[in-house]
Amino acid sequence: MKNFFANWNYKKHAKFVTAIYAVLYAIDMTFTYCLIKKLNKNDWKLKCNCKKQAE
């Protein structure tokens, strides 16, 4: 890893930063997708229970 930082230039910086942002974006989108899916699943159950109670 020392050799990677020894000869630092813009091209290496761009690749390194892009890789970090891509990984963080993928983690964020996956976490958010799972969270929203879980919340919507619970909302759907609540709506069904409300309809049953109204009848």
C-alpha positions, 0 to 999 in steps of 0.5 A: 500500500505504501507504493500506491501512495508514494507516487500520488497523482490526479489519476490515482486520486480520481480512481481512489475517490470514485471507488470510495464513493461508489461503494458508499453509494451502493451501501446507502442504496441497499440499506435505504431500499431494505428500510423502505421495503420493511416500512412499507410492509408494516404499513400494508399490514396496518392498512389491512388491520384497519379495514378488518376493524372497520367491518 
